[in-house]
Amino acid sequence: MNTDDQTKLARSIGRDVAQEKALLAFIGSPRRNEPAAMVEILKMNFEMGRTQLQGRIGEAELPGHLYRTAEDEFRKVKEAILDGVKNGKYQVPPR
């Protein structure tokens, strides 16, 4: 796999983990219609998700330095989701 493909995969891992954690929070929460409560639940889930990035990078057999790339994409999606819940309008983060 070339360097560009590795970078794309690392970005995808970061986005996927953030989206997965958000989806699980919304599915599992009886408070999904309470934005303030959901923000707190999402923050906890995102913190758990961030700790999974290193393992997912390893599972994909990517070089360790791509952790920062995955973490940056994770952060972008996390912030977009939190802003969307707070403001009632989700905007896809730039890639």
N, C-alpha and C positions, 0 to 999 in steps of 0.2 A: 504494500500500500504506500503510495507516495505521500509526501508531506501535506499537500493540499487536501487529500482524502482524509488523512489523519485529523487535520484541523476541523474539517467539516463534521467528522464523526464526534469529535470532542464537543463541538458546539451543540450537536444534536443530543448528546448525552445530557448536557446541562439543561437544555430546554425540556427534554423528556422527563427528567427527574422533577423539575419544578412543576410541570403540568400534571404529572402523576400525583404529586403530593396535594396539589390543589383539588384535583378531581376526587381523590379519596376523602379529603376533608369535607367537600360539599356533599358527597354521597352519604357519608357516615354521620353528618351532623343534623340534629333536629333543629338547630338554630340558624340554618342557612338563610333564612329571611330576616335575620338581625345583623346588619352590616358590621356594627361595632364588635359584636361577639365573634363573627366570622373572621374579622381581621386578626383577632387574638388567636383563634384556633389555627388559622392559616400560618401565622408567624411561628407557632410551635411546630407545625408540620414541616414548614420550610427549613427550620433549623435541623430537624431530623433528616430531611432530604439532603441538605448540604453535606452532612457527614457521610452520605452514601456515594458522593461523587468519586472519591479516590478509588473505592472498590469497583465502581463501574468502569473507570478508566483502565484499571488493571484487568478486568474481565475482557475488555475490548483489545487488550494487549497493545495499548497506546503508550508512548513514552510519558514518563511522569511529569515532564514540563508542560504537558497539555492540560494538566489539572486546572491551571489558571484560566485557560480558554473556556473549559467547561464551567468553571465557577463564574466567569463573567457572563456567560449566556444564562446560567441559572439565575444570577442576580437580576438581569434585565427582565426575564419573564416573571420572577417573583415580584419585582416592583410594579410591573404592569398589572399583574393580577390584584395586588393589594390596592393599587390606585383604582382599579376597576370596581372593586367591592366598595371602597370608600365613596366613590363618586357616581356609582351606578352606570358607568360606561367603560368598557374594556377597549383599550387600544393596543394592537399588536406591537410589541417592541421592535425597533429596527434590528436588522440582521447584519 
